Amino acid sequence: MQTLTITIQNHALVEKVVWLLEHFKHDGVEIISRKETIKKTALDHEIDKRIQEYHSGVKTSPLHTGLNKMRNELMAKI
């Protein structure tokens, strides 16, 4: 299995590329929606932030602890 990430800035072109890829679904191509990609990117950002805080010795606030718990719950659902 291979993963391909494409960044397209032009909305009209995005629609054309998605339309084209839809024709390959029966061949095993899976399209991950932009919304899902954004969620994963935001989660990756939060993970990176937490790792940096841990390594720098910065103590996290209860808010960050709650956010981390929510992230773990979301990751378990994905």
C-alpha positions in Angstrom: 0.0 0.0 0.0 1.2 3.5 -0.8 -0.1 6.8 0.4 0.0 9.9 -1.8 -0.6 13.4 -0.4 -1.5 16.2 -2.9 -1.7 19.8 -2.1 -3.9 21.8 -4.6 -4.7 25.4 -4.1 -7.2 25.8 -6.9 -10.6 24.6 -5.8 -11.8 23.9 -9.4 -8.7 21.8 -9.9 -9.4 19.9 -6.7 -12.8 19.0 -7.9 -11.4 17.7 -11.2 -8.7 15.6 -9.5 -11.3 14.1 -7.0 -13.6 13.3 -10.0 -10.7 11.5 -11.7 -9.7 9.5 -8.6 -13.3 8.5 -8.0 -13.0 6.4 -11.2 -10.3 4.3 -9.5 -12.2 3.4 -6.4 -13.0 -0.1 -7.7 -9.3 -0.6 -8.2 -8.5 0.1 -4.6 -8.0 3.8 -4.5 -9.3 5.3 -1.3 -10.0 9.1 -1.1 -9.6 10.7 2.3 -11.6 13.9 2.5 -10.0 17.2 3.2 -11.9 17.5 6.4 -10.3 14.3 7.7 -6.9 15.4 6.6 -7.3 18.7 8.4 -8.3 16.8 11.6 -5.3 14.6 11.4 -3.0 17.5 10.8 -4.4 19.4 13.8 -3.9 16.3 15.9 -0.3 15.9 14.7 0.3 19.5 15.6 -1.0 19.0 19.1 1.2 15.9 19.5 4.3 17.8 18.4 3.4 20.6 20.8 3.0 18.2 23.7 6.4 16.5 22.9 8.1 19.9 22.8 6.6 20.9 26.1 7.7 17.6 27.7 11.2 18.0 26.5 11.5 21.6 27.5 10.2 20.9 31.0 7.2 23.2 30.6 4.4 22.0 32.8 1.1 21.7 31.1 -2.1 23.4 32.4 -5.3 21.4 33.2 -6.6 22.7 29.9 -3.8 21.1 28.0 -4.3 17.9 30.0 -8.0 17.9 29.0 -7.1 18.5 25.3 -4.7 15.7 25.4 -7.3 13.4 26.8 -9.7 14.5 24.0 -7.0 13.9 21.4 -6.4 10.3 22.7 -10.2 9.6 22.5 -10.4 11.0 19.0 -7.3 9.0 17.9 -8.9 5.8 19.3 -11.9 6.4 17.0 -9.9 6.9 13.9 
